[in-house]
Amino acid sequence: MDIGHEHRDVTGGWLRPAVFGAMDGLLSNSSLIAGIAGGVAATGAADANKTLVLAGIAGLVGGAISMGAGEYVSVATQSEAALAEIESERRELELNPEGELHELAALWESRGLEPALALQVATQLSSDPEKALEVHVREELGISPDALPNPWVAAISSFVFFSVGALVPLLPYLFGALSVVPAMSATAISLFLAGVVASKVTSRSWWYNGSRQLVVGAFAGLVTYLLGHLVGHSL
């Protein structure tokens, strides 16, 4: 009888920065374009298409670099902090093995094992230094020494997917669109689909995730368009 089952990827290696990058690319660049479109509509500026294309490209490139760099620094710092804690635990195991053994036994007792059995389990696990380290780190820090996120994977995922997301509202203008409607329509569809994809790794339903992303994007786009329009009138 097959009793195995698969779990969602929650380790944050590439999936989290990819999803976050795509959503952020869609939202930030569509909001930027909407704000400038609102200002252009208010002022009646010439060469509106060129202005929006330049703004969209600047938002894509600047945002992608910022997201990639920020993700790299964030994940690298997180991993370095985790590695420092792992090394600290390794030293504790070397300097005070008896204390760490009883600490591990107490942990199993707190989870329902009889004291004698808890000590037996802890002793068995502690016979292999690397296994003992893995168990202590997992139980005390909630991480696995072999499953730390890679900052380069996170950075590249964030950069690439932000770029893809940011390209969506820009594409209609690259093909000569003269109004904000095609860009916002493409963004709305993409936000809903991105929410549906994200539901595959969450407990939420596809329609809830898709609708939530759509509502958030619509609100951001509307606010920035209106602000751009107001600023345009004041210039």
C-alpha positions in Angstrom: 0.0 0.0 0.0 1.4 3.4 -1.0 1.3 5.7 2.0 3.6 8.4 0.6 2.4 11.9 -0.3 3.9 15.0 -1.7 4.3 18.3 0.1 4.3 21.8 -1.3 7.7 23.5 -1.8 7.9 25.8 1.3 11.7 26.0 1.6 11.9 29.3 -0.2 14.6 28.3 -2.6 13.4 29.8 -5.9 9.6 29.6 -5.7 9.0 32.4 -3.2 11.2 35.0 -5.0 9.8 33.9 -8.4 6.2 34.4 -7.3 7.0 37.6 -5.4 9.1 38.9 -8.2 6.4 38.3 -10.9 3.7 39.9 -8.7 5.9 42.9 -7.8 6.8 43.4 -11.5 3.2 43.4 -12.5 2.0 45.7 -9.8 4.9 48.1 -9.7 5.3 48.7 -13.4 1.6 48.8 -14.1 1.2 51.3 -11.3 4.1 53.4 -12.7 2.6 53.3 -16.2 -0.9 54.1 -14.9 0.4 57.1 -12.9 2.3 58.5 -15.9 -0.7 57.8 -18.2 -2.9 59.7 -15.8 -0.5 62.7 -15.9 -0.2 62.5 -19.7 -4.0 62.4 -20.1 -4.3 65.5 -17.9 -1.6 67.5 -19.7 -2.3 66.3 -23.2 1.5 65.9 -23.7 2.8 65.1 -27.1 4.6 61.8 -27.8 2.6 60.1 -25.0 3.5 56.6 -26.3 7.2 57.3 -26.2 7.0 58.7 -22.7 5.2 55.7 -21.4 7.5 53.3 -23.2 10.6 55.0 -21.7 8.9 55.0 -18.2 8.0 51.3 -18.5 11.5 50.3 -19.6 13.1 52.3 -16.8 10.7 50.7 -14.3 11.4 47.2 -15.6 15.2 47.6 -15.6 15.5 49.5 -12.4 13.0 47.3 -10.6 14.5 44.1 -11.8 18.0 45.1 -10.7 16.7 46.3 -7.4 14.7 43.2 -6.7 17.5 40.8 -7.7 20.1 42.7 -5.6 17.8 43.0 -2.7 16.8 39.4 -2.8 20.5 38.3 -2.9 21.5 40.5 0.1 18.4 39.4 2.0 18.9 35.6 1.4 22.6 35.8 1.8 22.3 37.5 5.2 19.7 35.0 6.3 21.9 32.1 5.3 25.0 33.6 6.9 23.1 34.1 10.2 21.8 30.5 10.0 25.3 29.2 9.3 26.7 31.2 12.3 24.0 29.5 14.6 24.8 26.1 13.1 28.5 26.6 13.9 27.6 27.8 17.4 25.6 24.6 17.9 28.5 22.5 16.5 30.9 24.0 19.1 28.4 23.3 21.9 28.2 19.7 20.8 32.0 19.5 20.9 32.5 21.3 24.2 29.6 20.0 26.1 28.3 16.7 24.6 26.8 15.5 27.8 24.8 18.6 28.3 23.6 18.5 24.7 22.6 14.9 25.1 20.4 15.6 28.1 19.0 18.7 26.3 18.0 16.4 23.4 16.5 13.8 25.8 14.5 16.5 27.5 13.1 17.6 24.1 11.9 14.1 23.4 10.4 13.8 26.9 8.5 17.1 26.2 7.0 15.4 23.2 5.6 12.5 25.1 8.4 9.8 25.3 9.1 8.1 28.6 12.4 9.4 30.2 14.3 6.1 29.6 13.2 5.9 26.0 13.9 9.6 25.4 17.4 9.2 26.7 17.9 6.0 24.6 16.7 7.9 21.4 18.9 10.9 22.2 21.9 8.6 22.8 21.4 6.8 19.5 21.1 10.0 17.6 24.1 11.5 19.3 26.4 8.6 18.3 26.9 10.3 14.9 28.2 13.9 15.4 26.8 15.1 12.0 23.4 13.5 12.7 23.4 15.0 16.2 24.1 18.4 14.8 21.3 18.1 12.2 18.8 17.0 14.8 19.8 19.8 17.3 19.7 22.5 14.6 16.4 21.3 13.2 14.7 21.0 16.6 16.2 24.1 18.2 16.4 26.5 15.2 13.8 25.1 12.9 16.2 24.8 10.0 18.1 22.1 8.2 21.8 22.5 7.5 21.4 21.0 4.1 18.4 23.0 3.0 19.5 26.6 3.4 18.3 28.9 0.5 20.8 29.8 -2.2 21.1 33.6 -2.6 22.0 33.3 -6.3 19.0 31.2 -7.0 16.8 33.6 -5.2 18.3 36.6 -6.9 18.1 35.3 -10.4 14.6 34.0 -9.9 13.5 37.4 -8.6 15.3 39.3 -11.4 13.9 37.1 -14.2 10.3 36.9 -13.0 10.1 40.6 -12.0 11.2 41.4 -15.6 8.6 39.1 -17.0 5.9 40.6 -14.8 7.0 44.2 -15.6 7.0 43.5 -19.3 3.3 42.7 -19.4 1.9 46.3 -19.0 4.7 47.6 -21.2 4.0 45.3 -24.2 0.9 47.1 -25.5 2.8 50.4 -25.7 5.7 48.7 -27.5 3.1 47.7 -30.2 1.8 51.3 -30.4 -1.1 51.4 -28.0 -2.3 55.0 -27.4 -4.5 54.4 -24.3 -4.0 52.8 -20.9 -6.8 50.3 -21.4 -4.8 47.5 -23.2 -2.0 47.7 -20.7 -4.3 47.6 -17.7 -6.3 44.8 -19.3 -3.2 42.7 -19.9 -2.1 43.4 -16.3 -5.5 42.4 -14.8 -5.5 39.1 -16.7 -1.9 38.4 -15.8 -2.5 39.2 -12.1 -5.4 36.8 -11.9 -3.5 34.0 -13.7 -0.5 34.6 -11.4 -2.8 34.3 -8.4 -4.1 31.0 -9.8 -0.6 29.7 -10.2 0.3 30.8 -6.7 -2.7 28.8 -5.4 -0.8 25.6 -6.4 1.6 26.1 -3.5 -0.9 27.5 -0.9 -4.0 26.2 0.8 -6.2 28.9 -0.8 -8.5 28.2 -3.8 -7.5 29.3 -7.3 -10.4 31.8 -7.5 -9.6 33.3 -4.1 -5.9 33.8 -4.9 -6.7 35.1 -8.4 -9.4 37.5 -7.3 -7.2 38.8 -4.4 -4.4 39.6 -6.8 -6.8 41.2 -9.2 -8.4 43.5 -6.6 -5.0 44.5 -5.2 -3.7 45.4 -8.7 -6.9 47.2 -9.6 -6.7 49.3 -6.5 -3.0 50.2 -7.0 -3.5 51.1 -10.7 -6.6 53.2 -10.0 -4.9 55.2 -7.1 -1.8 55.9 -9.1 -3.7 56.9 -12.2 -5.8 59.3 -10.2 -2.8 60.8 -8.5 -1.0 61.2 -11.8 -4.1 62.9 -13.2 -4.3 65.3 -10.3 -0.6 66.1 -10.5 -0.8 66.5 -14.3 -3.6 69.1 -13.8 -1.5 71.0 -11.3 1.5 71.4 -13.7 
